[in-house]
Amino acid sequence: QVQLVESGGGSVQPGGSLRLSCIASGFIFSNYMMTWYRQAPGKEREFVAGITSVGENTNYADTVKGRFTISRDNAKNTVYLEMNSLKPEDTAVYYCRVIYGSRAHWGQGTQVTVSP
């Protein structure tokens, strides 16, 4: 079955950096677009970044453009989210997602907290 396992979250000060990872299994990773979402307390889950199957195209939410970079290593079945210049408003649980078998599959999420 599809499994997505995120890691790399933590607590950082504003201006800091983190690198999130999501290891996938249960499907042919190199055939599928991968996306990162996040959910802050009391808010709906929102799109952060996406990357096509072999990494040829990426897209970002306006709120993270220029600060976050999504990438993937198909040999390792892993998608990454490099986050720089972090702001308190980036505080959220971050999830990776794949659409497989006509439905969305999510990981368990990893917490990112940005505070002084």
BELURUR-V433410 format. One record per residue. PSI is psi in radians with two decimals (none if undefined). Layout:
BEGIN
psi: [PSI & PSI]
END
This chain:
BEGIN
psi: [2.82 & 2.29 & 2.38 & 2.19 & 1.95 & 2.67 & 2.98 & -0.09 & 3.02 & -2.94 & 2.27 & 2.83 & 2.76 & 2.42 & -0.17 & -3.11 & 2.65 & 2.70 & 2.03 & 2.60 & 2.63 & 1.99 & 2.25 & 2.63 & 2.84 & 0.03 & 2.93 & 1.68 & -0.72 & -0.08 & -0.10 & 2.46 & 2.50 & 2.56 & 2.70 & 2.39 & 2.93 & 2.73 & 2.04 & 2.75 & 2.25 & 0.10 & 2.86 & 2.73 & 2.40 & 2.63 & 2.45 & -0.93 & 2.68 & 2.71 & 2.37 & 3.05 & -0.64 & 0.25 & 0.23 & -0.40 & 2.50 & 2.73 & 2.74 & 2.64 & 2.58 & -0.55 & -0.32 & -0.10 & 2.33 & -0.22 & -0.58 & 2.59 & 2.19 & 2.47 & 2.99 & 2.69 & 1.75 & -0.41 & -0.42 & 0.09 & 0.74 & 2.41 & 2.51 & 2.74 & 1.86 & 2.13 & 2.08 & 2.88 & 0.82 & 2.52 & 2.76 & -0.58 & -0.10 & -0.11 & 2.17 & 2.98 & 2.26 & 2.32 & 2.52 & 2.72 & 2.54 & 2.49 & 1.96 & 2.33 & 0.60 & 0.30 & 2.79 & 2.38 & 2.38 & 2.64 & -3.05 & -0.25 & 2.75 & 2.34 & 2.30 & 2.17 & 2.17 & 1.97 & 2.66 & none]
END
